[in-house]
């Protein structure tokens, strides 16, 4: 499975941003797609994920501000971030898994930088 992320960039606090991630190759085995982020000097953390049936989960820090969605026909997952804060700054990585949880392997896309200026 190959993942190609796009979007990201420099945004002012309070602004919005949309990330996209397209999957290809072996995608029929994938149920979960989502996003992690790595703030400067910190560990990678889960932002949100969505299953092929549309179930979602969000980190508490982004609930009410971020929305994850998925176009199964295009094998693409999106992350819409609104009311961005400086603490949303980091490298965002999309991922895919056959199922969420356990020791199931992750497939990773390349990171995309999001910088929120205050």
N, C-alpha and C positions, 0 to 999 in steps of 0.2 A: 504494500500500500504506500502510495506517495501522496504527500500533502503539500499544497502550495498556498501559502498565506499571502494576503495583501491587505493594504490599508495601513493604519498607523501614521505617525508623524507628530508634529508639534501642535498642541491645542491649548487654548487659554482655559483657565479654571472656569467651570460653569458651562463649558462648551460640550460638543458632542463629537463622537467618532464612530466609524463603522469598520469592523474588521471582517474579512472574508477568508475562507479556507476551502479550497477545492480538493477533493480526494479522487485518486485514480488508481487502477490496478488492484485487483483482489477485493474490491469494495463490497462485494456481496457478503463477505464474512463480517462486515462491520455493523455493529448496532449503535455504538456510542461515539459521539463526536463532541469535542468541547475545547475549552481554553484553560491554560494555566498562564500565570505571569510570574516574573521574577523581578521584584523591586531591587533597586541598587543596594548591594551589600546584604541582601536577604535571600532566604531560600525560596525555591519555586513553590507557588501556592495555587490551588484550584480556584478558578474564577466561576466557571459554570460548565455544565454539560447537558446534552440533550440526546435522548434515545431516538431510534427510528420511528417509534410510535408517538413521539412528541413529549414524553415526560422530561421534565427539566429539574435541575438542581442548581442553586446559586450559593456562592459564599455570602455570609452575612454582610460583609463589607460592601457588596454591590447590589444587594436586594433593593428593588424599587428604582434603581438607576440603570442597570444593565438588563438587556434582553437578548437571549440567545434564540436563534431560529435556525431552521434547516429546510433546505430544498432537496428532497430525496431524488427528484428527477435530475437535478444537476449535481448531486453528490457534493453539495456545498453547505457549509455551516457559516452562520453570520453571528457577530457579536456587536450589538448596538449599545454604546455607552453614552449616557446623558448625564448632565450635572457633574461633569468630571471634576475630580479633586486632585491635588498634588500627589496624594498617596496612591493614585491610580497609575502613576508613572512606573514604567518597567518594560521589560521585554516580554511580549505576549507570544505564547506558543500554542498553536492548535494541535490537537491530538485526536487519535481514533483508537478504539479498542473493540474487540469482539463483544465483550460484555464489560460492565463496570464492576470493579472490585477484585479482590483476590490477587493472584499472581499473574493475571492475564497481561500479556505484553502490550506496551504502548507503541503506537506509531506516531512519530513527531514530524511536524512541519518545521520549517526554518523560523526562527524568531523574528518578530517585527517590533520595532521600538515605538513605544507610546510615551510622549513626554507632555506632561500637563504643567503649564507655567502659571504661577500665581501672580 
